[in-house]
Amino acid sequence: MNPDTRQHLRANVLMLIAAMIWGSAFVAQRLSLDTIGPFLFTGLRFLLGALVVLTMIVRAARRSPS
C-alpha cells in the first residue's frame, strides 16, 4: 500500500471514529443525566477532552526534535 493510500485510509477511519463518538454522545448524555447532574456531566466531558488534547500534545512534543 503506497503512502497516499495509507494516509487516505487513516483519515477516513479517523473521521468514522469521530462520527461514531459524536453520534453516541447524545445517547450517553440522555442515559447519564438520569443518574448524575448536568454540572458533573459537563465537568467529566471537559476532563475527558482535556486528557485527549494533553495526550496529543505530548505525542507531538515527542515527535518533534527540539
ZISULTA-V377551 format. One record per residue. N is the residue number from 1. PSI is psi in whole degrees, 0 to 359 (none if undefined). NEAR is the number of other C-alpha atoms within 12 Angstrom. D_LAST is the distance of its C-alpha to the last C-alpha in Angstrom with 1 decimal. Layout:
n: [N & N]
psi: [PSI & PSI]
near: [NEAR & NEAR]
d_last: [D_LAST & D_LAST]
//
This chain:
n: [1 & 2 & 3 & 4 & 5 & 6 & 7 & 8 & 9 & 10 & 11 & 12 & 13 & 14 & 15 & 16 & 17 & 18 & 19 & 20 & 21 & 22 & 23 & 24 & 25 & 26 & 27 & 28 & 29 & 30 & 31 & 32 & 33 & 34 & 35 & 36 & 37 & 38 & 39 & 40 & 41 & 42 & 43 & 44 & 45 & 46 & 47 & 48 & 49 & 50 & 51 & 52 & 53 & 54 & 55 & 56 & 57 & 58 & 59 & 60 & 61 & 62 & 63 & 64 & 65 & 66]
psi: [127 & 163 & 325 & 317 & 318 & 319 & 319 & 319 & 316 & 317 & 318 & 320 & 318 & 322 & 322 & 317 & 317 & 319 & 322 & 318 & 316 & 314 & 323 & 347 & 324 & 320 & 317 & 320 & 313 & 315 & 321 & 332 & 348 & 336 & 329 & 162 & 165 & 327 & 319 & 319 & 315 & 319 & 319 & 323 & 316 & 321 & 315 & 317 & 319 & 321 & 321 & 314 & 319 & 319 & 318 & 322 & 316 & 318 & 319 & 323 & 325 & 329 & 320 & 126 & 127 & none]
near: [8 & 8 & 9 & 10 & 11 & 12 & 13 & 14 & 15 & 14 & 14 & 14 & 14 & 14 & 14 & 14 & 14 & 14 & 14 & 14 & 15 & 14 & 13 & 14 & 17 & 14 & 14 & 17 & 23 & 15 & 15 & 19 & 17 & 12 & 12 & 16 & 15 & 16 & 13 & 15 & 21 & 16 & 14 & 17 & 18 & 15 & 14 & 14 & 14 & 14 & 14 & 14 & 14 & 15 & 14 & 14 & 14 & 13 & 13 & 13 & 12 & 11 & 10 & 9 & 7 & 6]
d_last: [31.5 & 29.5 & 26.1 & 27.6 & 30.2 & 27.8 & 25.6 & 28.9 & 30.1 & 27.0 & 27.2 & 30.9 & 30.6 & 28.1 & 30.5 & 33.3 & 31.7 & 30.9 & 34.6 & 35.9 & 34.1 & 35.2 & 38.7 & 39.1 & 37.8 & 41.2 & 43.1 & 40.9 & 41.5 & 45.2 & 45.5 & 43.3 & 44.9 & 48.2 & 46.9 & 44.2 & 44.2 & 42.2 & 40.1 & 39.0 & 38.3 & 36.2 & 34.3 & 33.6 & 32.5 & 29.9 & 28.7 & 28.4 & 26.5 & 24.1 & 23.4 & 22.8 & 20.4 & 18.6 & 18.4 & 17.0 & 14.2 & 13.3 & 13.5 & 11.3 & 8.5 & 9.1 & 9.3 & 6.3 & 3.8 & 0.0]
//
